[in-house]
Amino acid sequence: MSKIVKKGQFSLISHVLLIESNCEIVANNRQRDVSEFMILVLLVLMWRAKSQGEFDKMKGKQEMREVLQRGLEEKVFPGAVALVAQGGKIVFLDYAGHRSLLPERVSMARDTIFDLASLTKVLATTPAIMKLVDEEKLNLDQSLAEVLPKVALGDKRDLTPRLLLSHSAGLADWKPFYEKLRDHPLKDCKRILRQLIIEEPFAYEPAKGNIYSDLGFMLLEWVIEEKTGETLPGFVQERFYGPLGLRRTFFRGTSEEGNPPWPPFTKGGNEDERGGKDERKGESRERGGEERSLDSRLRGNDKPFFANTGRNYAKEEFAATEDCPWRKRVLQGEVHDDNAWTLGGYSGHAGLFSTAEEVYVIANMLREHYLGKRDDYFKPKTVREFFRRQDIVKASDWALGWDTRALEGSSAGKYFSRDSVGHTGFTGTSIWMDLEKDVIAILLTNRVHPKRDNDKIKQFRPVFHDSIMEELGLVS
């Protein structure tokens, strides 16, 4: 990004010198009209003001670099990539530290691929649900019993996508399902998981409380499968990541042996059979020419996804996460979340990998729809509904999938507008969008490397976001 800024500065300086030169010619040429001379003088002043703004931003860039450096010095994280955009333009992009310390020290790079953890919820699962709502294939207030008619859902039958997206569905925050699942064949794990969630007692009465929940997004993945006939990775790759030109954004799966990339699985567990969509022809097929329809009761790891799985990227291109005590290795290029790992490398709550710049592409696409500047992926009103604080539960700050800035204690700090939307990820990732001040802030770190017990990121995030608004002069 620094190269882009320098190029822009050079362009501005060139324009100023050219116009100043023209002004001298005009001043010395008595045949020129005085009014033309005054216009050129005005242009000089305008270009100088704009140029000065660029240099002011350079000062702000140094301040932001110092914030990242303090994060390193205070051991908040081994490394980070930060991106700030204003008005649809990137004004800051920098990186610091190391993408891994173990088993060897490797410096951070601008295009380092991060395990986004729970940013999966807002950059994959929520846009997929948004698309289904936008195309009127799903209603936010439909019951799960209507969406999954062949499934015995028990007391979860009346839950709705709206309740699940706003974390007010009565579900627990997290359960160590991996402890039960890791002894089962991979092809069975998601089916077992979904039954476990159905049987799990409510933590509180639905719509009467609010607990941030991974379980709800595990169920939303099921909804996406049922409504699209595709896996979550396949659907978002086809509808979003591919058309947006993203190359370093993908779900990276696991294999039965526990090492990525993972082989496809069918209902019978045969690794060679592939069903679903043929990318070459775009036709729904299965070997033998028969089209298959997956029974919703059997959904899970029985259908491969034809999507980018990051197989072309070396391990060293990924930010390392934890030295995992039960996988017995430093995790790098494989999902950190324990439940997602046992589910094949992903679920609706975690598993997405990406870079800061490609996260920005997705965020800016949503921003432009919210502002009504485009409507090619969604109707603007659909995005606005998902970004709206739902107020289902008193004092809840949740929109649909997205968090909004709390009055106190928000990771967005104190200067982002109240209706800003954002999310954080356990591995040390975050995104916040101030749609009023038109600012997007993305911070990707590997704060769980080499151990997850480092929680200094909680104190760092508000400081980071406050510094952004201070340097942009948006503290009112």
Buried (B, 14 or more C-beta within 10 A) or exposed (E): BEEEBEEBBEEBBEBBEEBBEBBEEBEEEEEEEEEEBEEBBEBBEEBBEEBEEBEEBEEBBEEBBEBBEBBBEEEBBBBBBBBBBBEEEBBBBBBBBBBBBEEEEBEBBBBBBBBBBBBBBBBBBBBBBBBBBBEEEBBBEBBBBEBBEEBEBEEBBBBBBBBBBBBBBBBBEBBEBBEBBBEEEBBBBBBBBBBBBBEBEBBBEBBEBBBEBBBBBBBBBBBBBBBBBBBBBBBBBBBBBBEBEBBBBBBBBBBBEBEBBBBBBBBEBEBEBBBBBEEEEEEBBBEEEEEBEBEBEEBBBBBBBBBBBBEEBEEBBBBBBBBBEEBEEBBBBBBBBBBBBBBBBBBBBBBBBBBBBBBBBBBBBBBBBBBEEEBEBBBBEBBBBBBBBBEBBEEBBBBBBBBBBEEEEBBBBBBBBBBBBBBBBBBBBBBBBBBEBBBBBBBBBBBBBBEBEBEBBEEBBBBBBBBBBBBBEBEE
